[in-house]
C-alpha cells in the first residue's frame, strides 16, 4: 500500500503539476506541493493549498480533470481511473467512518494509478 506522500506525488503527476512534495510543519495542511514560485494553490486563492486528501475542492477538481468516475455504497467508495479500471474499494472504517474523506481518498488513489501508468 502506498503512503499518502506517494499517492499525492503520483496524483500530482497525473494532474500535470510540476511541483515537489513539501511537508509544511506550521500549516494546517500537512502535505502541499511547491514549485519555483512557491506553494501550488488548489483553487482561486493561495490560501487553498493543493492537497486532495484533505480538501474537497481539490479532490473534485482532480476527479473532473482526470475523468475519474466515483461509485458510492452505504459504507464504501470506489473510483475508476479514466480507462474505466477500478482502483479498489475503500471502506469508510479506513477513514474513521467519514464518507467524504473516503471519497477523497478513492479519488486520489485513482489519480495515483493514472500517474503511475504515465511514462
Secondary structure, 3 states (H helix, E strand, C coil): CCCHHHHHHHHHHHHCCCCEEEECCCCCCCEEEEECCEECECCCCCCCECCCCCCHHHHHHHHHHHCCEEEECCCEEEEECCCCCEEEEEEHHHHCCCHHHHHHHHHHHHHHHHHHHCC
